[in-house]
Amino acid sequence: MVKAGLWTLLGLVVMVAVGWIFTGSVATGGSMAVINAASGMVCYVIYERVWARISWGLA
């Protein structure tokens, strides 16, 4: 859990920095980072649920 949490935190910091560089606003960069993290989590959950229904290679 710690490793996953730190990885997520690192991703948020990088996204804030990238957003700040491109927009000139830390608030906009932060918003972009939060939206990216939330949408990524939702997409990952959907992705995992779809793959859980696929039985390729299972006997």
PDBQT receptor file of N, H, CA, C and O in Angstrom, charges set to zero:
ATOM      1  N   MET A   1       0.825  -1.193   0.000  1.00  0.00    +0.000 N 
ATOM      2  CA  MET A   1       0.000   0.000   0.000  1.00  0.00    +0.000 C 
ATOM      3  C   MET A   1       0.869   1.257   0.000  1.00  0.00    +0.000 C 
ATOM      4  O   MET A   1       0.557   2.238  -0.675  1.00  0.00    +0.000 OA
ATOM      5  N   VAL A   2       1.955   1.217   0.759  1.00  0.00    +0.000 N 
ATOM      6  H   VAL A   2       2.208   0.420   1.307  1.00  0.00    +0.000 HD
ATOM      7  CA  VAL A   2       2.831   2.387   0.829  1.00  0.00    +0.000 C 
ATOM      8  C   VAL A   2       3.444   2.660  -0.542  1.00  0.00    +0.000 C 
ATOM      9  O   VAL A   2       3.492   3.804  -0.993  1.00  0.00    +0.000 OA
ATOM     10  N   LYS A   3       3.905   1.614  -1.191  1.00  0.00    +0.000 N 
ATOM     11  H   LYS A   3       3.866   0.684  -0.825  1.00  0.00    +0.000 HD
ATOM     12  CA  LYS A   3       4.514   1.767  -2.511  1.00  0.00    +0.000 C 
ATOM     13  C   LYS A   3       3.509   2.355  -3.498  1.00  0.00    +0.000 C 
ATOM     14  O   LYS A   3       3.845   3.275  -4.244  1.00  0.00    +0.000 OA
ATOM     15  N   ALA A   4       2.284   1.837  -3.513  1.00  0.00    +0.000 N 
ATOM     16  H   ALA A   4       2.011   1.089  -2.907  1.00  0.00    +0.000 HD
ATOM     17  CA  ALA A   4       1.248   2.344  -4.417  1.00  0.00    +0.000 C 
ATOM     18  C   ALA A   4       0.901   3.790  -4.087  1.00  0.00    +0.000 C 
ATOM     19  O   ALA A   4       0.708   4.606  -4.988  1.00  0.00    +0.000 OA
ATOM     20  N   GLY A   5       0.821   4.104  -2.810  1.00  0.00    +0.000 N 
ATOM     21  H   GLY A   5       0.977   3.441  -2.078  1.00  0.00    +0.000 HD
ATOM     22  CA  GLY A   5       0.520   5.474  -2.390  1.00  0.00    +0.000 C 
ATOM     23  C   GLY A   5       1.601   6.452  -2.795  1.00  0.00    +0.000 C 
ATOM     24  O   GLY A   5       1.307   7.552  -3.263  1.00  0.00    +0.000 OA
ATOM     25  N   LEU A   6       2.845   6.059  -2.618  1.00  0.00    +0.000 N 
ATOM     26  H   LEU A   6       3.083   5.165  -2.237  1.00  0.00    +0.000 HD
ATOM     27  CA  LEU A   6       3.956   6.927  -3.004  1.00  0.00    +0.000 C 
ATOM     28  C   LEU A   6       4.021   7.105  -4.519  1.00  0.00    +0.000 C 
ATOM     29  O   LEU A   6       4.327   8.194  -5.005  1.00  0.00    +0.000 OA
ATOM     30  N   TRP A   7       3.732   6.040  -5.262  1.00  0.00    +0.000 N 
ATOM     31  H   TRP A   7       3.483   5.156  -4.866  1.00  0.00    +0.000 HD
ATOM     32  CA  TRP A   7       3.716   6.132  -6.726  1.00  0.00    +0.000 C 
ATOM     33  C   TRP A   7       2.625   7.110  -7.182  1.00  0.00    +0.000 C 
ATOM     34  O   TRP A   7       2.846   7.917  -8.084  1.00  0.00    +0.000 OA
ATOM     35  N   THR A   8       1.463   7.032  -6.560  1.00  0.00    +0.000 N 
ATOM     36  H   THR A   8       1.283   6.376  -5.827  1.00  0.00    +0.000 HD
ATOM     37  CA  THR A   8       0.366   7.940  -6.888  1.00  0.00    +0.000 C 
ATOM     38  C   THR A   8       0.735   9.377  -6.543  1.00  0.00    +0.000 C 
ATOM     39  O   THR A   8       0.468  10.293  -7.320  1.00  0.00    +0.000 OA
ATOM     40  N   LEU A   9       1.341   9.572  -5.392  1.00  0.00    +0.000 N 
ATOM     41  H   LEU A   9       1.558   8.828  -4.761  1.00  0.00    +0.000 HD
ATOM     42  CA  LEU A   9       1.773  10.907  -4.982  1.00  0.00    +0.000 C 
ATOM     43  C   LEU A   9       2.805  11.474  -5.953  1.00  0.00    +0.000 C 
ATOM     44  O   LEU A   9       2.734  12.646  -6.321  1.00  0.00    +0.000 OA
ATOM     45  N   LEU A  10       3.751  10.656  -6.364  1.00  0.00    +0.000 N 
ATOM     46  H   LEU A  10       3.809   9.703  -6.066  1.00  0.00    +0.000 HD
ATOM     47  CA  LEU A  10       4.750  11.087  -7.343  1.00  0.00    +0.000 C 
ATOM     48  C   LEU A  10       4.078  11.487  -8.650  1.00  0.00    +0.000 C 
ATOM     49  O   LEU A  10       4.422  12.511  -9.240  1.00  0.00    +0.000 OA
ATOM     50  N   GLY A  11       3.125  10.684  -9.102  1.00  0.00    +0.000 N 
ATOM     51  H   GLY A  11       2.845   9.852  -8.623  1.00  0.00    +0.000 HD
ATOM     52  CA  GLY A  11       2.386  11.002 -10.316  1.00  0.00    +0.000 C 
ATOM     53  C   GLY A  11       1.642  12.321 -10.206  1.00  0.00    +0.000 C 
ATOM     54  O   GLY A  11       1.617  13.103 -11.155  1.00  0.00    +0.000 OA
ATOM     55  N   LEU A  12       1.033  12.572  -9.049  1.00  0.00    +0.000 N 
ATOM     56  H   LEU A  12       1.053  11.937  -8.277  1.00  0.00    +0.000 HD
ATOM     57  CA  LEU A  12       0.328  13.837  -8.838  1.00  0.00    +0.000 C 
ATOM     58  C   LEU A  12       1.284  15.024  -8.890  1.00  0.00    +0.000 C 
ATOM     59  O   LEU A  12       0.980  16.046  -9.506  1.00  0.00    +0.000 OA
ATOM     60  N   VAL A  13       2.427  14.888  -8.250  1.00  0.00    +0.000 N 
ATOM     61  H   VAL A  13       2.674  14.058  -7.750  1.00  0.00    +0.000 HD
ATOM     62  CA  VAL A  13       3.416  15.974  -8.250  1.00  0.00    +0.000 C 
ATOM     63  C   VAL A  13       3.906  16.260  -9.672  1.00  0.00    +0.000 C 
ATOM     64  O   VAL A  13       4.017  17.417 -10.076  1.00  0.00    +0.000 OA
ATOM     65  N   VAL A  14       4.193  15.210 -10.414  1.00  0.00    +0.000 N 
ATOM     66  H   VAL A  14       4.103  14.270 -10.086  1.00  0.00    +0.000 HD
ATOM     67  CA  VAL A  14       4.658  15.389 -11.799  1.00  0.00    +0.000 C 
ATOM     68  C   VAL A  14       3.571  16.050 -12.640  1.00  0.00    +0.000 C 
ATOM     69  O   VAL A  14       3.860  16.955 -13.422  1.00  0.00    +0.000 OA
ATOM     70  N   MET A  15       2.322  15.606 -12.487  1.00  0.00    +0.000 N 
ATOM     71  H   MET A  15       2.088  14.871 -11.851  1.00  0.00    +0.000 HD
ATOM     72  CA  MET A  15       1.229  16.201 -13.260  1.00  0.00    +0.000 C 
ATOM     73  C   MET A  15       1.015  17.671 -12.903  1.00  0.00    +0.000 C 
ATOM     74  O   MET A  15       0.754  18.488 -13.786  1.00  0.00    +0.000 OA
ATOM     75  N   VAL A  16       1.124  18.014 -11.621  1.00  0.00    +0.000 N 
ATOM     76  H   VAL A  16       1.337  17.350 -10.904  1.00  0.00    +0.000 HD
ATOM     77  CA  VAL A  16       1.006  19.419 -11.221  1.00  0.00    +0.000 C 
ATOM     78  C   VAL A  16       2.106  20.229 -11.890  1.00  0.00    +0.000 C 
ATOM     79  O   VAL A  16       1.850  21.313 -12.413  1.00  0.00    +0.000 OA
ATOM     80  N   ALA A  17       3.325  19.710 -11.877  1.00  0.00    +0.000 N 
ATOM     81  H   ALA A  17       3.534  18.829 -11.452  1.00  0.00    +0.000 HD
ATOM     82  CA  ALA A  17       4.451  20.419 -12.491  1.00  0.00    +0.000 C 
ATOM     83  C   ALA A  17       4.247  20.597 -13.994  1.00  0.00    +0.000 C 
ATOM     84  O   ALA A  17       4.479  21.680 -14.530  1.00  0.00    +0.000 OA
ATOM     85  N   VAL A  18       3.815  19.540 -14.670  1.00  0.00    +0.000 N 
ATOM     86  H   VAL A  18       3.626  18.659 -14.234  1.00  0.00    +0.000 HD
ATOM     87  CA  VAL A  18       3.578  19.630 -16.111  1.00  0.00    +0.000 C 
ATOM     88  C   VAL A  18       2.457  20.625 -16.403  1.00  0.00    +0.000 C 
ATOM     89  O   VAL A  18       2.576  21.453 -17.306  1.00  0.00    +0.000 OA
ATOM     90  N   GLY A  19       1.377  20.545 -15.642  1.00  0.00    +0.000 N 
ATOM     91  H   GLY A  19       1.280  19.873 -14.908  1.00  0.00    +0.000 HD
ATOM     92  CA  GLY A  19       0.276  21.488 -15.820  1.00  0.00    +0.000 C 
ATOM     93  C   GLY A  19       0.696  22.914 -15.565  1.00  0.00    +0.000 C 
ATOM     94  O   GLY A  19       0.272  23.826 -16.276  1.00  0.00    +0.000 OA
ATOM     95  N   TRP A  20       1.522  23.118 -14.563  1.00  0.00    +0.000 N 
ATOM     96  H   TRP A  20       1.867  22.377 -13.986  1.00  0.00    +0.000 HD
ATOM     97  CA  TRP A  20       2.021  24.457 -14.219  1.00  0.00    +0.000 C 
ATOM     98  C   TRP A  20       2.900  24.996 -15.350  1.00  0.00    +0.000 C 
ATOM     99  O   TRP A  20       2.782  26.159 -15.735  1.00  0.00    +0.000 OA
ATOM    100  N   ILE A  21       3.771  24.149 -15.872  1.00  0.00    +0.000 N 
ATOM    101  H   ILE A  21       3.867  23.204 -15.559  1.00  0.00    +0.000 HD
ATOM    102  CA  ILE A  21       4.655  24.572 -16.960  1.00  0.00    +0.000 C 
ATOM    103  C   ILE A  21       3.841  24.976 -18.190  1.00  0.00    +0.000 C 
ATOM    104  O   ILE A  21       4.130  25.989 -18.827  1.00  0.00    +0.000 OA
ATOM    105  N   PHE A  22       2.833  24.185 -18.518  1.00  0.00    +0.000 N 
ATOM    106  H   PHE A  22       2.598  23.362 -18.001  1.00  0.00    +0.000 HD
ATOM    107  CA  PHE A  22       2.060  24.452 -19.734  1.00  0.00    +0.000 C 
ATOM    108  C   PHE A  22       1.022  25.558 -19.583  1.00  0.00    +0.000 C 
ATOM    109  O   PHE A  22       0.689  26.232 -20.558  1.00  0.00    +0.000 OA
ATOM    110  N   THR A  23       0.502  25.751 -18.353  1.00  0.00    +0.000 N 
ATOM    111  H   THR A  23       0.773  25.203 -17.561  1.00  0.00    +0.000 HD
ATOM    112  CA  THR A  23      -0.557  26.743 -18.174  1.00  0.00    +0.000 C 
ATOM    113  C   THR A  23      -0.108  27.979 -17.400  1.00  0.00    +0.000 C 
ATOM    114  O   THR A  23      -0.743  29.029 -17.487  1.00  0.00    +0.000 OA
ATOM    115  N   GLY A  24       0.977  27.860 -16.647  1.00  0.00    +0.000 N 
ATOM    116  H   GLY A  24       1.493  27.007 -16.576  1.00  0.00    +0.000 HD
ATOM    117  CA  GLY A  24       1.423  28.968 -15.808  1.00  0.00    +0.000 C 
ATOM    118  C   GLY A  24       0.652  29.097 -14.507  1.00  0.00    +0.000 C 
ATOM    119  O   GLY A  24       0.832  30.069 -13.773  1.00  0.00    +0.000 OA
ATOM    120  N   SER A  25      -0.211  28.121 -14.210  1.00  0.00    +0.000 N 
ATOM    121  H   SER A  25      -0.358  27.332 -14.807  1.00  0.00    +0.000 HD
ATOM    122  CA  SER A  25      -1.037  28.174 -13.006  1.00  0.00    +0.000 C 
ATOM    123  C   SER A  25      -0.895  26.876 -12.220  1.00  0.00    +0.000 C 
ATOM    124  O   SER A  25      -1.122  25.787 -12.746  1.00  0.00    +0.000 OA
ATOM    125  N   VAL A  26      -0.511  27.011 -10.939  1.00  0.00    +0.000 N 
ATOM    126  H   VAL A  26      -0.326  27.896 -10.511  1.00  0.00    +0.000 HD
ATOM    127  CA  VAL A  26      -0.405  25.831 -10.080  1.00  0.00    +0.000 C 
ATOM    128  C   VAL A  26      -1.796  25.253  -9.835  1.00  0.00    +0.000 C 
ATOM    129  O   VAL A  26      -1.959  24.034  -9.784  1.00  0.00    +0.000 OA
ATOM    130  N   ALA A  27      -2.799  26.117  -9.682  1.00  0.00    +0.000 N 
ATOM    131  H   ALA A  27      -2.667  27.107  -9.723  1.00  0.00    +0.000 HD
ATOM    132  CA  ALA A  27      -4.164  25.641  -9.439  1.00  0.00    +0.000 C 
ATOM    133  C   ALA A  27      -4.667  24.813 -10.624  1.00  0.00    +0.000 C 
ATOM    134  O   ALA A  27      -5.268  23.757 -10.432  1.00  0.00    +0.000 OA
ATOM    135  N   THR A  28      -4.427  25.282 -11.827  1.00  0.00    +0.000 N 
ATOM    136  H   THR A  28      -3.939  26.141 -11.983  1.00  0.00    +0.000 HD
ATOM    137  CA  THR A  28      -4.845  24.534 -13.010  1.00  0.00    +0.000 C 
ATOM    138  C   THR A  28      -4.070  23.228 -13.104  1.00  0.00    +0.000 C 
ATOM    139  O   THR A  28      -4.645  22.185 -13.417  1.00  0.00    +0.000 OA
ATOM    140  N   GLY A  29      -2.783  23.276 -12.840  1.00  0.00    +0.000 N 
ATOM    141  H   GLY A  29      -2.316  24.123 -12.586  1.00  0.00    +0.000 HD
ATOM    142  CA  GLY A  29      -1.978  22.057 -12.843  1.00  0.00    +0.000 C 
ATOM    143  C   GLY A  29      -2.467  21.061 -11.805  1.00  0.00    +0.000 C 
ATOM    144  O   GLY A  29      -2.520  19.860 -12.070  1.00  0.00    +0.000 OA
ATOM    145  N   GLY A  30      -2.825  21.554 -10.626  1.00  0.00    +0.000 N 
ATOM    146  H   GLY A  30      -2.783  22.530 -10.411  1.00  0.00    +0.000 HD
ATOM    147  CA  GLY A  30      -3.359  20.682  -9.576  1.00  0.00    +0.000 C 
ATOM    148  C   GLY A  30      -4.681  20.066  -9.975  1.00  0.00    +0.000 C 
ATOM    149  O   GLY A  30      -4.921  18.881  -9.741  1.00  0.00    +0.000 OA
ATOM    150  N   SER A  31      -5.542  20.874 -10.579  1.00  0.00    +0.000 N 
ATOM    151  H   SER A  31      -5.348  21.837 -10.769  1.00  0.00    +0.000 HD
ATOM    152  CA  SER A  31      -6.829  20.360 -11.051  1.00  0.00    +0.000 C 
ATOM    153  C   SER A  31      -6.618  19.280 -12.093  1.00  0.00    +0.000 C 
ATOM    154  O   SER A  31      -7.282  18.243 -12.068  1.00  0.00    +0.000 OA
ATOM    155  N   MET A  32      -5.688  19.525 -13.016  1.00  0.00    +0.000 N 
ATOM    156  H   MET A  32      -5.148  20.366 -13.036  1.00  0.00    +0.000 HD
ATOM    157  CA  MET A  32      -5.382  18.534 -14.042  1.00  0.00    +0.000 C 
ATOM    158  C   MET A  32      -4.881  17.236 -13.404  1.00  0.00    +0.000 C 
ATOM    159  O   MET A  32      -5.254  16.145 -13.837  1.00  0.00    +0.000 OA
ATOM    160  N   ALA A  33      -4.053  17.353 -12.395  1.00  0.00    +0.000 N 
ATOM    161  H   ALA A  33      -3.751  18.239 -12.043  1.00  0.00    +0.000 HD
ATOM    162  CA  ALA A  33      -3.491  16.174 -11.741  1.00  0.00    +0.000 C 
ATOM    163  C   ALA A  33      -4.574  15.358 -11.045  1.00  0.00    +0.000 C 
ATOM    164  O   ALA A  33      -4.589  14.131 -11.143  1.00  0.00    +0.000 OA
ATOM    165  N   VAL A  34      -5.474  16.030 -10.348  1.00  0.00    +0.000 N 
ATOM    166  H   VAL A  34      -5.463  17.027 -10.269  1.00  0.00    +0.000 HD
ATOM    167  CA  VAL A  34      -6.548  15.329  -9.633  1.00  0.00    +0.000 C 
ATOM    168  C   VAL A  34      -7.493  14.657 -10.630  1.00  0.00    +0.000 C 
ATOM    169  O   VAL A  34      -7.884  13.505 -10.442  1.00  0.00    +0.000 OA
ATOM    170  N   ILE A  35      -7.857  15.378 -11.686  1.00  0.00    +0.000 N 
ATOM    171  H   ILE A  35      -7.539  16.314 -11.840  1.00  0.00    +0.000 HD
ATOM    172  CA  ILE A  35      -8.733  14.804 -12.709  1.00  0.00    +0.000 C 
ATOM    173  C   ILE A  35      -8.064  13.601 -13.363  1.00  0.00    +0.000 C 
ATOM    174  O   ILE A  35      -8.712  12.581 -13.595  1.00  0.00    +0.000 OA
ATOM    175  N   ASN A  36      -6.775  13.715 -13.659  1.00  0.00    +0.000 N 
ATOM    176  H   ASN A  36      -6.249  14.544 -13.470  1.00  0.00    +0.000 HD
ATOM    177  CA  ASN A  36      -6.043  12.607 -14.267  1.00  0.00    +0.000 C 
ATOM    178  C   ASN A  36      -6.010  11.391 -13.342  1.00  0.00    +0.000 C 
ATOM    179  O   ASN A  36      -6.226  10.266 -13.794  1.00  0.00    +0.000 OA
ATOM    180  N   ALA A  37      -5.746  11.602 -12.066  1.00  0.00    +0.000 N 
ATOM    181  H   ALA A  37      -5.571  12.516 -11.699  1.00  0.00    +0.000 HD
ATOM    182  CA  ALA A  37      -5.691  10.486 -11.117  1.00  0.00    +0.000 C 
ATOM    183  C   ALA A  37      -7.059   9.820 -10.980  1.00  0.00    +0.000 C 
ATOM    184  O   ALA A  37      -7.158   8.593 -10.971  1.00  0.00    +0.000 OA
ATOM    185  N   ALA A  38      -8.109  10.627 -10.873  1.00  0.00    +0.000 N 
ATOM    186  H   ALA A  38      -8.029  11.623 -10.880  1.00  0.00    +0.000 HD
ATOM    187  CA  ALA A  38      -9.456  10.076 -10.711  1.00  0.00    +0.000 C 
ATOM    188  C   ALA A  38      -9.906   9.325 -11.962  1.00  0.00    +0.000 C 
ATOM    189  O   ALA A  38     -10.441   8.220 -11.865  1.00  0.00    +0.000 OA
ATOM    190  N   SER A  39      -9.693   9.915 -13.127  1.00  0.00    +0.000 N 
ATOM    191  H   SER A  39      -9.259  10.813 -13.206  1.00  0.00    +0.000 HD
ATOM    192  CA  SER A  39     -10.114   9.244 -14.362  1.00  0.00    +0.000 C 
ATOM    193  C   SER A  39      -9.288   7.986 -14.599  1.00  0.00    +0.000 C 
ATOM    194  O   SER A  39      -9.809   6.989 -15.100  1.00  0.00    +0.000 OA
ATOM    195  N   GLY A  40      -8.019   8.020 -14.248  1.00  0.00    +0.000 N 
ATOM    196  H   GLY A  40      -7.595   8.829 -13.840  1.00  0.00    +0.000 HD
ATOM    197  CA  GLY A  40      -7.175   6.836 -14.373  1.00  0.00    +0.000 C 
ATOM    198  C   GLY A  40      -7.657   5.701 -13.488  1.00  0.00    +0.000 C 
ATOM    199  O   GLY A  40      -7.640   4.541 -13.899  1.00  0.00    +0.000 OA
ATOM    200  N   MET A  41      -8.087   6.026 -12.275  1.00  0.00    +0.000 N 
ATOM    201  H   MET A  41      -8.100   6.968 -11.941  1.00  0.00    +0.000 HD
ATOM    202  CA  MET A  41      -8.573   5.002 -11.364  1.00  0.00    +0.000 C 
ATOM    203  C   MET A  41      -9.879   4.393 -11.885  1.00  0.00    +0.000 C 
ATOM    204  O   MET A  41     -10.062   3.177 -11.844  1.00  0.00    +0.000 OA
ATOM    205  N   VAL A  42     -10.772   5.236 -12.368  1.00  0.00    +0.000 N 
ATOM    206  H   VAL A  42     -10.624   6.225 -12.401  1.00  0.00    +0.000 HD
ATOM    207  CA  VAL A  42     -12.037   4.737 -12.914  1.00  0.00    +0.000 C 
ATOM    208  C   VAL A  42     -11.777   3.843 -14.127  1.00  0.00    +0.000 C 
ATOM    209  O   VAL A  42     -12.347   2.758 -14.236  1.00  0.00    +0.000 OA
ATOM    210  N   CYS A  43     -10.928   4.293 -15.025  1.00  0.00    +0.000 N 
ATOM    211  H   CYS A  43     -10.464   5.175 -14.937  1.00  0.00    +0.000 HD
ATOM    212  CA  CYS A  43     -10.607   3.496 -16.214  1.00  0.00    +0.000 C 
ATOM    213  C   CYS A  43      -9.965   2.168 -15.837  1.00  0.00    +0.000 C 
ATOM    214  O   CYS A  43     -10.249   1.146 -16.462  1.00  0.00    +0.000 OA
ATOM    215  N   TYR A  44      -9.108   2.171 -14.827  1.00  0.00    +0.000 N 
ATOM    216  H   TYR A  44      -8.877   3.002 -14.320  1.00  0.00    +0.000 HD
ATOM    217  CA  TYR A  44      -8.447   0.947 -14.400  1.00  0.00    +0.000 C 
ATOM    218  C   TYR A  44      -9.454  -0.052 -13.829  1.00  0.00    +0.000 C 
ATOM    219  O   TYR A  44      -9.368  -1.248 -14.111  1.00  0.00    +0.000 OA
ATOM    220  N   VAL A  45     -10.403   0.428 -13.034  1.00  0.00    +0.000 N 
ATOM    221  H   VAL A  45     -10.473   1.399 -12.805  1.00  0.00    +0.000 HD
ATOM    222  CA  VAL A  45     -11.417  -0.451 -12.452  1.00  0.00    +0.000 C 
ATOM    223  C   VAL A  45     -12.263  -1.075 -13.565  1.00  0.00    +0.000 C 
ATOM    224  O   VAL A  45     -12.530  -2.277 -13.544  1.00  0.00    +0.000 OA
ATOM    225  N   ILE A  46     -12.682  -0.264 -14.528  1.00  0.00    +0.000 N 
ATOM    226  H   ILE A  46     -12.465   0.713 -14.544  1.00  0.00    +0.000 HD
ATOM    227  CA  ILE A  46     -13.460  -0.779 -15.656  1.00  0.00    +0.000 C 
ATOM    228  C   ILE A  46     -12.641  -1.797 -16.441  1.00  0.00    +0.000 C 
ATOM    229  O   ILE A  46     -13.146  -2.861 -16.798  1.00  0.00    +0.000 OA
ATOM    230  N   TYR A  47     -11.387  -1.477 -16.710  1.00  0.00    +0.000 N 
ATOM    231  H   TYR A  47     -10.976  -0.612 -16.420  1.00  0.00    +0.000 HD
ATOM    232  CA  TYR A  47     -10.475  -2.356 -17.429  1.00  0.00    +0.000 C 
ATOM    233  C   TYR A  47     -10.354  -3.711 -16.728  1.00  0.00    +0.000 C 
ATOM    234  O   TYR A  47     -10.436  -4.756 -17.373  1.00  0.00    +0.000 OA
ATOM    235  N   GLU A  48     -10.161  -3.691 -15.423  1.00  0.00    +0.000 N 
ATOM    236  H   GLU A  48     -10.095  -2.842 -14.899  1.00  0.00    +0.000 HD
ATOM    237  CA  GLU A  48     -10.020  -4.939 -14.662  1.00  0.00    +0.000 C 
ATOM    238  C   GLU A  48     -11.310  -5.747 -14.681  1.00  0.00    +0.000 C 
ATOM    239  O   GLU A  48     -11.264  -6.974 -14.774  1.00  0.00    +0.000 OA
ATOM    240  N   ARG A  49     -12.451  -5.087 -14.595  1.00  0.00    +0.000 N 
ATOM    241  H   ARG A  49     -12.488  -4.091 -14.520  1.00  0.00    +0.000 HD
ATOM    242  CA  ARG A  49     -13.727  -5.806 -14.620  1.00  0.00    +0.000 C 
ATOM    243  C   ARG A  49     -13.962  -6.459 -15.978  1.00  0.00    +0.000 C 
ATOM    244  O   ARG A  49     -14.475  -7.575 -16.047  1.00  0.00    +0.000 OA
ATOM    245  N   VAL A  50     -13.598  -5.785 -17.040  1.00  0.00    +0.000 N 
ATOM    246  H   VAL A  50     -13.181  -4.878 -16.984  1.00  0.00    +0.000 HD
ATOM    247  CA  VAL A  50     -13.737  -6.366 -18.382  1.00  0.00    +0.000 C 
ATOM    248  C   VAL A  50     -12.831  -7.584 -18.506  1.00  0.00    +0.000 C 
ATOM    249  O   VAL A  50     -13.275  -8.634 -18.970  1.00  0.00    +0.000 OA
ATOM    250  N   TRP A  51     -11.578  -7.463 -18.104  1.00  0.00    +0.000 N 
ATOM    251  H   TRP A  51     -11.217  -6.610 -17.728  1.00  0.00    +0.000 HD
ATOM    252  CA  TRP A  51     -10.642  -8.593 -18.211  1.00  0.00    +0.000 C 
ATOM    253  C   TRP A  51     -11.040  -9.752 -17.307  1.00  0.00    +0.000 C 
ATOM    254  O   TRP A  51     -10.735 -10.902 -17.622  1.00  0.00    +0.000 OA
ATOM    255  N   ALA A  52     -11.709  -9.480 -16.197  1.00  0.00    +0.000 N 
ATOM    256  H   ALA A  52     -11.956  -8.545 -15.941  1.00  0.00    +0.000 HD
ATOM    257  CA  ALA A  52     -12.146 -10.557 -15.307  1.00  0.00    +0.000 C 
ATOM    258  C   ALA A  52     -13.217 -11.426 -15.966  1.00  0.00    +0.000 C 
ATOM    259  O   ALA A  52     -13.405 -12.578 -15.575  1.00  0.00    +0.000 OA
ATOM    260  N   ARG A  53     -13.917 -10.884 -16.958  1.00  0.00    +0.000 N 
ATOM    261  H   ARG A  53     -13.765  -9.948 -17.275  1.00  0.00    +0.000 HD
ATOM    262  CA  ARG A  53     -14.969 -11.624 -17.653  1.00  0.00    +0.000 C 
ATOM    263  C   ARG A  53     -14.436 -12.427 -18.848  1.00  0.00    +0.000 C 
ATOM    264  O   ARG A  53     -15.170 -13.228 -19.426  1.00  0.00    +0.000 OA
ATOM    265  N   ILE A  54     -13.183 -12.224 -19.218  1.00  0.00    +0.000 N 
ATOM    266  H   ILE A  54     -12.587 -11.573 -18.748  1.00  0.00    +0.000 HD
ATOM    267  CA  ILE A  54     -12.602 -12.915 -20.358  1.00  0.00    +0.000 C 
ATOM    268  C   ILE A  54     -11.949 -14.210 -19.878  1.00  0.00    +0.000 C 
ATOM    269  O   ILE A  54     -11.165 -14.209 -18.929  1.00  0.00    +0.000 OA
ATOM    270  N   SER A  55     -12.282 -15.305 -20.540  1.00  0.00    +0.000 N 
ATOM    271  H   SER A  55     -12.919 -15.306 -21.311  1.00  0.00    +0.000 HD
ATOM    272  CA  SER A  55     -11.766 -16.600 -20.083  1.00  0.00    +0.000 C 
ATOM    273  C   SER A  55     -10.735 -17.178 -21.044  1.00  0.00    +0.000 C 
ATOM    274  O   SER A  55     -10.615 -18.399 -21.142  1.00  0.00    +0.000 OA
ATOM    275  N   TRP A  56     -10.008 -16.358 -21.737  1.00  0.00    +0.000 N 
ATOM    276  H   TRP A  56     -10.106 -15.366 -21.658  1.00  0.00    +0.000 HD
ATOM    277  CA  TRP A  56      -8.999 -16.849 -22.673  1.00  0.00    +0.000 C 
ATOM    278  C   TRP A  56      -7.962 -17.676 -21.940  1.00  0.00    +0.000 C 
ATOM    279  O   TRP A  56      -7.418 -17.252 -20.921  1.00  0.00    +0.000 OA
ATOM    280  N   GLY A  57      -7.696 -18.847 -22.463  1.00  0.00    +0.000 N 
ATOM    281  H   GLY A  57      -8.138 -19.192 -23.291  1.00  0.00    +0.000 HD
ATOM    282  CA  GLY A  57      -6.631 -19.691 -21.942  1.00  0.00    +0.000 C 
ATOM    283  C   GLY A  57      -6.967 -20.403 -20.649  1.00  0.00    +0.000 C 
ATOM    284  O   GLY A  57      -6.140 -21.149 -20.125  1.00  0.00    +0.000 OA
ATOM    285  N   LEU A  58      -8.156 -20.191 -20.124  1.00  0.00    +0.000 N 
ATOM    286  H   LEU A  58      -8.828 -19.585 -20.550  1.00  0.00    +0.000 HD
ATOM    287  CA  LEU A  58      -8.547 -20.908 -18.888  1.00  0.00    +0.000 C 
ATOM    288  C   LEU A  58      -9.192 -22.216 -19.263  1.00  0.00    +0.000 C 
ATOM    289  O   LEU A  58     -10.020 -22.274 -20.172  1.00  0.00    +0.000 OA
ATOM    290  N   ALA A  59      -8.819 -23.258 -18.571  1.00  0.00    +0.000 N 
ATOM    291  H   ALA A  59      -8.146 -23.211 -17.833  1.00  0.00    +0.000 HD
ATOM    292  CA  ALA A  59      -9.358 -24.591 -18.892  1.00  0.00    +0.000 C 
ATOM    293  C   ALA A  59     -10.628 -24.851 -18.137  1.00  0.00    +0.000 C 
ATOM    294  O   ALA A  59     -11.223 -25.919 -18.280  1.00  0.00    +0.000 OA
TER     295      ALA A  59
